[in-house]
Amino acid sequence: MATDRYGHDVYDGTAEAAAHLDRAVEALLFFRPEVTEAVDDLIAAAPTAPLAHAFAAYLGVLGTEPTAAAEARDRFDAFVSGLDPTALPLRERLHTAAAGSLLAGDLRRGSALLEELTVARPRDPLALFVGHQLDFLTGDALRLRDRVGGALSAWDEDDPHLGPLLGMYAFGLEESGHYAHARDTGATAVERNPHDVWAIHAVAHTYEMQGRFTDGIAYLDARADDWSAGTFLTVHTWWHYALYALEAGRTDTALGIYDAALHHEDSRGVAMELLDAAAMLWRFHLARSEQTRRWEALADAWAAREDPPFYAFNDVHAVMAYVGAGRTDQALRLIADRRRWLAEPGTGAVTNHAMTADVGLPVCEALVAHAGGDHTTVMQLLWPLRRRLHEFGGSHAQRDALQKTLLDAALRSGRHDEARVLISERTALRPDSPYNWLSRARLADSLGDAARAAAARDRAGRLGRSGDLTSDRF
């Protein structure tokens, strides 16, 4: 029987199939688009290999694209219709079961099955990668960290693929709040593979979460050739750069990045990129800088998708685009559609059901209320959720747009005590963030404390001037 580069047997696979599997895993670990072609080649070389079909199913789910997932489900169902899973080896059996669970919408069961596989086969990078991405999609920071951390000891120091595992571990560390350890681990991964975009992305997150935008700018500038083109993470990493620019007060740079990288007429229209665009424009909305033309184009892109209920995190960003463009009717139609779906029989086993009911819909309603100036309703909806937002997925950096929405509503509605708490929490974690000090100035203004407001604005100005944008791309 053929074996892959990690020494695992490839059930019903030839040496050619094993080579394609190795190529597909390599591309997956480094977020290279050629993973799709490699998996197609794998299935062509081993049409009865369960691992090949599970791999294709994973690709259909992880992009959070409903159409791709539906197509993958049809192909996978046709393959397993005559398959006896009990006759399969452990690795193939668990991958097949996990893929089937994901295609049925049960992300948590799929995650648990892959974790079971990782315990038995800690050197299965496909199981580790897919499980890691599921932990991200479900907002499970501890599993994001420990799933990979629990497998690291099984990997030799000189293994070429230890690097991308360290990059994954760095992201899990960052989402769990271990910023120094995350930065060091990510740096080690990048030293091993300078083009490891997930590791670069993990380090970028550490700077974002600490408000160290100057260091983040310098870090991404120094490695621009390794992340700025040609991977599935290219747009998202540009989004991080734009966040740094916005924090530094360089709105022209942030908008230049938006137009050149985040959303333009040649954008692919995939959900993961559209939500980055929406999250960026929403920050401009909170700063009372309306971007009408950009909102209109982005709302058109979301509307063209006509997504069914699939991933609440995407729905929230679609609603951002609709209300940003002044299309409240479209936002309300999406909300009503999701409410009808929640009431349908049999949807309760789908992970997105709880995500939508518990977090997604209240957040969507809060966004509509915010755009309509009803900040009391925003407070009523978001304040109870502020420590639960991770339950519908994404990263701390992505969800920060919602935390900022809550803070803005507290300030605008005169909820001074809640605003003080939110600002204090943020400043304690990110003392070098100009945004946090400007928020403190807004609160002082509301309380009539001109001296404190002036001091806070002065500090924000000094921090903003420290952000040296060395990139000449925009």
C-alpha positions in Angstrom: 0.0 0.0 0.0 1.2 3.5 -0.8 2.2 5.8 2.0 2.3 9.6 2.3 5.3 11.7 3.4 4.3 11.2 7.1 4.3 7.4 6.9 0.6 6.9 6.8 -0.9 4.3 4.5 -3.2 5.8 1.8 -6.1 3.4 1.6 -7.1 2.5 -1.9 -4.3 4.8 -3.2 -1.3 4.4 -5.4 2.1 5.9 -5.2 0.9 8.6 -7.7 -2.1 9.3 -5.4 0.2 9.6 -2.4 2.3 12.1 -4.3 -0.8 14.2 -5.1 -1.9 14.0 -1.5 1.5 15.3 -0.3 1.3 18.1 -2.8 -2.2 19.0 -1.7 -1.3 19.1 2.0 1.7 21.2 1.3 -0.4 23.7 -0.6 -3.1 23.7 2.1 -0.6 24.3 4.9 0.7 27.4 3.1 -2.7 28.6 1.9 -1.8 28.3 -1.8 -4.6 28.2 -4.4 -3.1 25.2 -6.2 -4.5 23.0 -3.4 -7.7 22.7 -5.5 -5.9 21.3 -8.5 -3.9 19.0 -6.4 -7.0 17.5 -4.8 -8.6 17.1 -8.2 -5.5 15.2 -9.3 -5.7 13.1 -6.2 -9.3 12.1 -6.9 -8.4 11.3 -10.5 -5.5 9.1 -9.4 -7.5 7.4 -6.6 -11.2 7.7 -7.3 -12.1 5.2 -4.6 -9.8 6.6 -1.8 -11.9 7.9 1.1 -9.2 10.4 2.1 -9.3 12.0 -1.4 -13.1 12.6 -1.1 -12.8 13.8 2.5 -10.2 16.3 1.4 -12.4 17.7 -1.3 -15.3 17.9 1.2 -13.2 20.0 3.5 -12.3 22.4 0.8 -16.0 22.8 0.1 -16.8 23.8 3.7 -13.9 25.8 5.0 -14.4 28.8 2.6 -17.9 29.3 4.1 -19.3 29.4 0.6 -22.9 27.8 0.6 -22.7 27.0 -3.1 -19.3 25.3 -2.8 -20.5 23.3 0.2 -23.7 22.2 -1.6 -21.7 21.0 -4.6 -19.2 19.2 -2.3 -22.1 17.5 -0.4 -23.6 16.1 -3.6 -20.2 14.7 -4.7 -19.5 13.3 -1.3 -22.9 11.7 -0.8 -22.5 10.0 -4.2 -19.2 8.6 -3.1 -20.3 7.3 0.3 -23.6 5.8 -0.9 -21.9 2.4 -1.5 -19.2 2.7 1.2 -19.0 0.6 4.3 -17.3 2.9 6.8 -16.8 0.1 9.3 -14.4 -1.6 6.9 -12.1 1.4 6.7 -8.9 1.9 8.7 -9.1 4.4 11.6 -7.7 7.4 9.7 -10.0 7.0 6.7 -13.0 6.2 8.9 -12.7 9.3 11.0 -11.9 11.6 8.1 -15.0 10.3 6.3 -17.2 10.7 9.3 -15.8 14.2 10.0 -16.3 15.3 6.4 -19.9 14.0 6.4 -20.6 15.9 9.6 -19.3 19.1 8.2 -21.3 18.8 5.1 -24.4 18.2 7.2 -23.7 21.5 9.0 -22.5 19.9 12.3 -19.2 21.7 12.7 -18.8 20.8 16.3 -19.2 17.0 15.7 -16.8 17.2 12.8 -14.3 19.1 15.0 -14.6 16.5 17.8 -14.0 13.6 15.3 -10.9 15.3 14.0 -9.7 15.8 17.5 -10.2 12.1 18.2 -8.1 11.4 15.1 -5.4 13.8 16.2 -5.1 12.0 19.5 -4.5 8.7 17.7 -2.6 10.2 14.7 -0.9 13.4 15.9 1.2 13.5 12.7 -1.9 13.9 10.4 -1.5 17.5 9.2 -4.8 17.4 7.3 -6.7 16.6 10.5 -4.8 19.3 12.4 -5.3 22.0 9.7 -9.0 21.3 9.2 -9.6 21.1 12.9 -7.7 24.3 13.5 -9.8 26.1 10.9 -13.0 24.8 12.5 -11.9 26.1 15.9 -11.5 29.5 14.2 -14.9 29.3 12.5 -16.6 28.4 15.8 -14.6 30.9 17.9 -13.2 28.1 20.2 -9.9 29.8 21.3 -8.8 27.0 23.7 -9.2 24.3 21.1 -7.5 26.6 18.5 -4.5 26.6 20.8 -4.5 23.1 22.4 -5.5 21.0 19.4 -2.1 21.8 17.8 -0.3 22.2 21.0 -1.2 18.7 22.0 0.3 17.3 18.8 3.6 19.2 18.6 5.6 16.7 20.7 5.0 14.1 18.0 6.8 16.2 15.4 10.6 16.1 15.1 12.5 19.4 15.2 13.8 18.9 11.7 10.5 18.0 10.1 9.9 20.5 7.2 6.2 20.8 8.2 6.8 21.6 11.9 6.9 25.3 10.8 3.3 25.6 9.6 2.2 23.8 12.8 4.0 26.4 14.8 2.2 29.0 12.8 -1.1 27.5 13.7 -0.1 27.2 17.3 0.9 30.9 17.3 -2.6 31.9 16.2 -4.1 29.7 18.9 -1.8 31.3 21.5 -2.8 34.8 20.3 -6.5 34.2 20.4 -6.0 32.8 23.9 -4.2 36.0 25.1 -0.6 34.7 25.2 0.7 37.5 23.0 4.4 37.3 23.7 4.5 33.5 23.4 2.4 33.8 20.2 4.7 36.4 18.7 7.8 34.3 19.5 6.3 31.1 18.2 5.1 32.8 15.0 8.5 34.4 14.4 10.1 30.9 14.7 7.6 29.6 12.1 8.4 32.5 9.8 12.2 31.9 10.2 11.6 28.3 9.1 9.4 29.3 6.1 9.3 33.0 5.2 6.3 32.5 3.0 4.2 31.0 5.9 1.3 33.4 5.6 -0.7 31.9 8.5 2.3 32.5 10.8 2.8 36.0 9.5 -0.9 36.6 10.1 -0.7 35.2 13.6 2.1 37.7 14.5 0.1 40.5 12.9 -2.8 39.6 15.2 -0.5 39.9 18.3 0.4 43.5 17.4 -3.3 44.3 16.7 -4.5 43.0 20.0 -1.9 45.0 21.9 -2.5 48.2 20.0 1.1 48.1 18.7 0.2 49.3 15.3 3.7 50.9 14.6 5.3 47.5 15.2 2.6 45.8 13.1 3.2 48.2 10.2 7.0 47.6 10.3 6.5 43.8 10.5 4.2 43.6 7.5 6.3 46.1 5.5 9.5 44.0 6.1 7.8 40.8 4.8 5.5 42.3 2.1 6.9 40.1 -0.6 6.0 37.0 1.3 2.3 37.8 2.0 1.1 40.5 -0.3 0.1 38.4 -3.3 -0.9 34.9 -4.4 -2.4 33.2 -1.4 -5.8 32.7 0.1 -4.8 35.1 2.9 -3.6 38.0 0.7 -6.7 40.1 1.1 -7.1 39.4 4.8 -3.5 40.4 5.5 -4.0 43.6 3.6 -7.0 44.1 5.9 -4.7 43.9 8.9 -2.4 46.5 7.3 -5.4 48.8 6.8 -6.4 48.4 10.4 -2.9 49.6 11.5 -3.2 52.5 9.1 -6.6 53.4 10.5 -5.3 53.3 14.0 -2.5 55.6 13.0 -5.0 58.1 11.6 -3.9 57.4 8.0 -7.4 57.2 6.6 -6.1 57.8 3.0 -3.8 54.8 3.3 -6.6 52.6 4.7 -8.9 53.6 1.9 -6.2 53.1 -0.7 -5.8 49.5 0.6 -9.5 49.1 0.5 -9.8 50.1 -3.1 -6.7 48.2 -4.3 -7.0 45.0 -2.3 -10.1 44.6 -0.2 -12.9 45.4 -2.7 -12.8 46.5 -6.3 -14.4 45.6 -9.6 -12.2 42.6 -10.1 -12.7 41.2 -6.6 -13.8 37.5 -6.5 -16.9 38.2 -4.4 -16.1 35.4 -1.9 -17.5 35.7 1.6 -14.2 35.8 3.4 -13.1 38.8 1.4 -16.4 40.6 1.4 -16.6 40.4 5.2 -13.2 42.0 5.5 -14.4 44.9 3.3 -17.5 45.3 5.4 -15.6 45.3 8.6 -13.3 48.0 7.3 -16.1 50.3 6.0 -18.0 49.8 9.3 -15.1 51.3 11.2 -15.3 54.3 8.9 -19.1 54.4 9.7 -18.4 54.5 13.4 -16.0 57.3 12.8 -18.8 59.2 11.0 -16.9 59.0 7.8 -19.6 57.8 5.3 -18.3 56.0 2.2 -21.4 56.0 0.1 -19.9 54.8 -3.2 -17.9 52.0 -1.5 -20.9 50.9 0.5 -23.1 50.7 -2.6 -20.7 48.6 -4.5 -20.2 46.3 -1.5 -23.9 45.9 -0.8 -24.4 45.0 -4.5 -21.7 42.3 -4.1 -23.4 40.8 -1.1 -26.9 40.9 -2.7 -25.6 39.2 -5.8 -24.7 36.1 -3.7 -28.3 35.5 -2.4 -26.9 33.3 0.4 -29.1 30.9 2.2 -28.6 30.4 6.0 -25.1 29.0 6.3 -22.7 30.9 8.6 -24.0 33.7 10.9 -20.7 35.5 10.9 -21.1 36.2 7.2 -24.7 37.3 7.6 -23.7 39.9 10.1 -21.2 41.4 7.6 -23.8 41.3 4.8 -26.1 43.3 7.1 -23.3 45.8 7.8 -23.1 46.4 4.0 -26.8 46.8 3.6 -27.3 49.3 6.4 -24.0 51.1 5.4 -25.5 51.5 1.9 -28.8 52.7 3.4 -30.6 49.6 2.4 -32.4 48.8 5.6 -35.1 46.9 3.8 -32.5 44.4 2.5 -31.1 44.0 6.0 -34.5 43.4 7.5 -35.3 40.8 4.8 -32.2 38.9 5.6 -33.1 38.9 9.3 -36.6 37.8 8.6 -35.4 35.0 6.4 -33.0 33.7 9.1 -35.9 33.8 11.6 -38.0 31.6 9.3 -35.1 29.2 8.9 -34.7 28.9 12.7 -38.3 27.8 13.0 -37.9 25.0 10.4 -37.9 21.5 11.7 -34.5 19.7 11.7 -32.3 22.8 11.7 -31.4 22.5 15.4 -28.6 20.0 14.8 -26.8 22.5 12.5 -24.1 24.4 14.3 -25.2 27.6 12.6 -28.6 27.4 14.2 -27.3 28.3 17.7 -24.8 30.8 16.1 -27.7 32.6 14.4 -30.2 32.4 17.2 -27.9 33.3 20.1 -25.5 35.8 18.5 -26.0 36.4 14.8 -29.6 37.8 14.8 -29.2 40.0 17.9 -26.0 41.5 16.3 -27.8 42.1 13.0 -30.6 43.8 14.8 -28.1 45.9 16.7 -26.4 47.0 13.4 -29.8 48.1 12.0 -30.6 50.0 15.2 -27.2 51.7 15.2 -27.6 52.9 11.6 -31.0 54.2 12.5 -29.6 56.1 15.5 -31.4 53.9 18.1 -28.4 53.5 20.4 -30.5 52.5 23.4 -31.6 49.4 21.5 -28.0 48.7 20.5 -27.0 48.7 24.2 -29.9 46.4 25.0 -28.8 43.9 22.4 -25.0 44.0 22.5 -24.3 44.6 26.2 -25.4 41.1 27.3 -23.5 39.6 24.3 -20.2 41.4 24.7 -18.4 38.5 26.3 -20.2 35.9 24.1 -19.5 37.2 20.7 -16.9 34.5 20.1 -19.7 31.9 20.0 -20.4 32.8 16.3 -16.8 32.6 15.2 -14.1 34.9 13.9 -11.1 36.3 15.7 -10.9 39.0 18.4 -9.7 41.5 15.8 -12.6 40.8 13.5 -15.2 40.9 16.4 -13.7 44.2 17.6 -15.9 46.1 15.1 -18.9 44.9 17.2 -17.2 45.9 20.5 -16.6 49.3 19.0 -20.2 49.5 17.9 -21.2 48.8 21.5 -18.9 51.5 22.9 -20.1 54.0 20.3 -23.7 53.3 21.3 -22.8 53.7 25.0 -21.2 57.1 24.3 -24.0 58.3 22.0 -26.8 57.2 24.4 -25.3 58.8 27.4 -24.6 55.5 29.2 -21.6 56.9 30.9 -21.0 54.1 33.4 -21.0 51.4 30.7 -18.8 53.6 28.4 -16.3 54.1 31.2 -16.1 50.3 31.8 -15.7 49.5 28.1 -13.0 52.2 27.7 -11.2 51.1 30.8 -11.2 47.5 29.6 -9.8 48.5 26.3 -7.1 50.9 27.6 -5.9 48.4 30.1 -5.3 45.9 27.3 -4.1 48.4 24.7 -2.6 51.5 26.4 -1.0 52.6 23.1 -4.1 52.7 21.0 -5.1 56.2 19.8 -8.7 55.0 19.4 -9.0 54.1 23.1 -7.7 57.6 24.1 -10.0 59.3 21.7 -12.9 57.4 23.2 -11.8 58.5 26.6 -11.8 62.1 25.3 -15.4 61.6 24.0 -16.5 60.4 27.4 -14.8 63.3 29.1 -16.5 65.7 26.8 -19.9 64.1 27.6 -19.1 64.6 31.3 -18.1 68.2 30.8 -14.5 67.6 31.8 -12.6 69.7 29.2 -9.2 69.3 30.8 -9.4 65.5 30.8 -10.7 65.5 27.3 -7.8 67.7 26.0 -5.2 65.5 27.8 -6.7 62.3 26.3 -6.7 63.8 22.8 -3.2 65.0 23.2 -2.1 61.5 24.1 -4.0 60.0 21.2 -2.3 62.5 18.8 1.2 61.7 20.1 0.5 58.0 19.8 -0.9 58.4 16.3 2.2 60.4 15.1 4.4 57.5 16.2 2.9 55.3 13.4 5.4 55.4 10.6 3.9 54.0 7.4 7.0 53.1 5.4 5.1 51.3 2.6 4.9 53.3 -0.7 2.3 51.0 -2.2 -0.6 53.4 -1.5 
